[in-house]
Amino acid sequence: MDIKRDQRRFKQIVRGRIRDNLRKYITHGEMIGRRGKDLVSIPVPQLDVPRFKFGKNGSGGVGQGDGEVGSPVGKPGQGPQGAGGAGSEPGSGHLMEVEVTLDELAEMLGDELELPRIKPKGNASVEAEKSKYNSVRQTGPESLRHFRRTYLRALKRQISTGVYEPLEPRVIPIKADKQYRSWNDVPIPHVNAAVIYMMDVSGSMTDDQKEIVRTESFWIDAWLGSQYKGVQRRYIIHDAVAKQVDEHTFYHTRESGGTRISSAYRTAAQLIDREFPAELWNIYCFQFSDGDNWGDDNRQAFELLTDRLLPRVNLFCYGQVESPYGSGEFLDSLEKQFAGNETLVLSEIPDKDGIYESIKTFLGKGR
């Protein structure tokens, strides 16, 4: 029992360390490469147990030996830190990797950013059926025999037939007395979510900007996955033309063409029409761009947002990643066109340190 208590205490300490450094983990993506299906490995500082270290015999007692007040204490011949050649002593800056579930990470994220719980919209879609033991029948396997009901049925039979002896109370069930638990398949409704990621992969979006998008998307996925029983993810890339791709292609594609944001919006609207009816799904769109768009394409993009996307989604989040090559004008245009629209959420992400506030801006509405 002491070992289990110590293990629980150790886990509490480790998770406390993760919470204390969560902002650093949010703004840096080193743990994303260590992600498994349900677990994430996070490097935390080594937790050392204090211990006594004994000196050599005959080297003097406490307070003995030459020296003046204020003299530094150290090993004989010890020089400045870092001086000298290669050493053989272990270092003191060890890191330990701790596995944390995605649900635990999501809980920490919600606490750190003070995120409200999401209130799903629309109807729930039936995802599966669950077997529920809610009835009794006279046949079935012995493993499902209902002992209490069988005993009562046998007792009633013996009393009604005069077989029961109060002075020698013995109740012996026969085959006709036996009762068995039975089940029915009950449909279990689950509220599902669809997340559509869109990213500009034109030449002005560099690898640094894509890494910001990848890190922010990881935390968005963690939070939405903790709020819904089922989450479907789709990925759309675009330059002047948009196409639906898998996750790996989404983060590792770079084109050299121009930019037409309306092509991504049209592809997203067609995807919703085809796979995610708005009355059955909670739909989230996250678009990332450096703010460049070609000529008059804003007009088509705004029409698609107004008519086909904003009325059907829980949130449409636009994150503008600062780039040395992008103009950054699209965010201002969105702000002017859709001022006061609560479904559209805008965020500027100047660098990795901006990921923290961007996530809070996107998910802080609880929609």
N, C-alpha and C positions, 0 to 999 in steps of 0.2 A: 504493500500500500504506500510506503514511504517513497519507493521508486516512482510509482505512478504520480504521486503528488509532486515530486520534484520535476518530473517530465512536464506536467501541466504548468508548473511555475516557470520552467525554462521556456516553454512555448509562449507564455504570456510576455516574458521579457523580450524574446525575439520579435514578436509582433509589435511590441512597444517601440522597438528600434525601427522597424519598418514604418510605423506610423510617423515617428519623429522625422524620418527622411523621405516621406512620401512625395513631397513636392519635388525633390531631386529626382526620384524615380519617374514621376510624371513627365518631367521636362527632358529626361534623357532616356534613350531607348535601349539601354544595354540588356534589360531583362527580356525583351521581346524575342531575341534570338534563342532564348532558353525555354521558350514556351512549349508545353506539351498539350495534350488534348484538354485536360482539366486543371493542370498545375503549371505554375510559373516559378522558376528558380530565381531568387533575388539575392545578390551578394550583400551581406551585412558584415560590419566589423566583428572580428573574433571576440567572443566573450570569454576572457581568461579568469580562472579561479585563483584568487590570491593565495600565495604560499610562502613559507619561510625558506630562505636560502642560507645555508650554513657556510661560514668561512673556514680557512685552514686552521688546524690546531697550532697553538703557540704564537699566533699572530697578534696577541694582545687582547685585552678585554675592552669593555665599553668605555670610551673616553680616554683610552691610553694612547701613548705615542706622541711624536713630535707634531708640531703644527701651531699656527696662530689662529686667533679668532677670525672667522670669516673665510678661512681657507676652504676651497672646494673639496668635496669628498668624492673619491673615485678610486679606481684600480691604479696601482703603480704603473706609470708609463702611459696612462690613458691620454690620448691626444684629442684634438677637436673632432666633433662628430662628422663622420663621412671621410675622414682622412685615412691614408694608408691604402694598401692593396686589398686583394680579395681576402675575405674572412671565412671562417668556418662556423660561426655562431648563427643560430636561427634569427630571423628578423622578428620585429614586434608588430608589424602591420598586417597580420594575416586577415584574409577575408574568408567568410564561411558562406556557402550557398544554402539558402533555406527554401524549401518548397512551400508555396502558398497557393491555395485554390483560387480560381478566378472569382468565386463568390466572396471569399474573404477580401480579395483586392477591391472588389466592387463596394463592399461594405465600408472599407477604409476610405475609398474615394468619396462615397456619399457623405461620410462624416467630415472629411477634410474640407470638401467644397460646399458642405451644407446643402446638398441636393435634395429637393423634395421628391417624394415617391411619385412615380408616374401614374396618372389617372387615364387608363385606356379609353379610347373612344370606340364607337361602333359595336357591332355584335361579335360574340365569341364564335369561333369556328371549332367544330368538334374534331379533336385530334385523335382520340383513341377511346376504346371502351374498357371499363374496369369491371372485373368480376367481384360482386359484392354478396356476402353471405347474409341474406335477408329473409330466408324462408326455411321451412322444415318439410321433409317428406319421409315416407316409410321405407324407402330403399336407398341404398348407397353404400360406400365403403366403410368398414369399421373405423377407419381413422377419422371419419366425420360424424361418428355417432354422437348424438346429443344426450349426454348422460343424465342430466337433470330431468329433461322431458321424458326420457325412457323410464326413469325411476318412478316419476309421478304416474305415468300411464300404467305401469305394472302395479303400483300400490292401489290405484283406483280399481283395477280389475280384480285384485285379490279381495278388497273390501266388499265390492259388489257381489262377488260370488261366494263370500263367506269363508274363503280360504285363509285370510289373514288372521294370525294369532297374536293378540296384543301382548300376551305373556312371553311369547317367543317371536318377537318381530323380525321376520326375515322376508325380504322382498326379492323374488327371483323373476327377472324379466324373461318372457318367452319371445319368439320371433315376431308375434303380432304387436308386442309392446314397443319394439325398437323404433326410435325416431332418429333421423339423420339431417344434418345441416345441408341446406341447398343454396344455390346461388343464382343470381340473375346478372346478365351483362348490362351494366348501367353506363350510358354515354357520359363521358367526362368532358365538359367544354373547357378549352384552353384559349386564352386570348393570345393571338399570335402577332408578331411584328415583322415587317419587312424593312430592311435597311438598304438603301440604294446610295452607293458612293459614286461620285462623279469627279473626275480630275482632268485638268488641262495638261496634256503631255507635249505641248508644242515646245519649240526650241528654247523659249525663255524660261521654262521651268527646269531648274537644275536638280541634281541629285540631293543637294541639301534641302531644298523645298519638299522633295518627295519623302525624305526621311522625317520631316516634321509632320507631313500628312500621315505617314505610317504610324508614328508614335501616337498622334492624337486619335487615330481610328482605333488603335488597340484599346485605349481607355474608354472610348465611346462604346465599343463592342462589349467591354466588361460590364459597364453600367446597364446597358439595354438588356444584356443577357440575364442580369439579375432581376429584372423587372418583368420579364415575359417568360412563359413556358417554352415557347418556340420562336427562334429568330432566323429568318432567311436573309442572306446577304447577296447583293448583286453589285457588280462593278462595271462602270462605264468610263472609257477614256475617250478623249477627243482632241483634235487640233481643229482643222476646218471640217472634219468629218468625225462622227462619233460611232463607236461600236461597243458592244457588250463583251467583256473578257473575264478570265478567271482572276483570282486574287494575286497570283504571282505576276502575271502579265500587267496587272494594274499598277504595281509598284516598280516595275522594271522596264517600262516602255518609254522611249523618248523619240518624238518625231521632230521634223524640221519644218513642217508647214505652218500656215497661219492659224488663226483662232476664230472659230464660230461657236459661241456658247450655245446658241439655239439648237445646234445639232445634238448636244447632250440632253437638253430638255425634251426634245422630240423623242429621242430614244427612251428616256425615262418614262415619258407619258405612255408610249407604246408598251413598255414592259409592264406598267401598272394595269393597262387595259387587258393584257394577255394573261398575267399571272396573279395579280393581287387586287381583287375587287375591293374598292374602298369601304364598302359596308361590312366586309369580313376581316379586314386587316388594319392594323395600326402601322402607318407608313411613315418612314423617316428618310428624308433626302439630305445628304451632306455633299456639298460641292466645294471643291478646292481649286483655286486659280490664282494667278498673279495679277489679275485685274485687266489683262489685255483682251480686247474683243475687236473684231474687224468691222470697220465702217458703220453701216446702218443695221448691223445684226442685232443691236440692242432692242430694236423695235419688235423683231420676231421673238426674241427671247422673252421679253416682257409679256407679249400676247400669250405665249405658251404657259408662263407662270400664272397669269391671271385666269386663263380659261381651263387649263388641263392639270395643273399641278397643285397650286395653293388650295383650291377647294377640296382636295381629296387626301391631303396628307396631314399628319399630326404636326409635323414641323418640317420646314425647309430651311436648312442651315447653310449659309454661304461663308466660307472661311477664305480670306484673302491673304495668301502667303507672300511676304515681301520678297521681291526678286530684284537683282541689279539690272534686269533687262525689261521687266514689266512696267506698264504705265500706272497701274493701280487705280484706273478710273472707273472700273465697273462697280465697285462697292459704292462710290458716291452716286452713281446713276441709280442703283437699286434703292438707296436711301431716299433719294428724291422721288422716285416713282411710287414706292410702296410705304411711304411714311405712315406709321400708325398701324400697319398690318401685323398682328401678333403671331401669325403663322410663320412669317419670314424673320429669321434671326441672323444678324450680320456680326462678323467678328474679324478683326485685323490681327494677323499673327506675324509680328516682325521678325521673330527668331524662335529658337527652342524655348526660351524662357517665357514666351507668349502663349505656349500650349496650355499652361495651367489656367489662365484667365479665359482662354477661348473655350475650353471644355465647360467651365462654369457658366459662361454666357449661353452656350448651346443647350445645356441640360438643366439649367436653373429654373426653367419655366414649369417643369413637372408635367409636360404634355405628352 
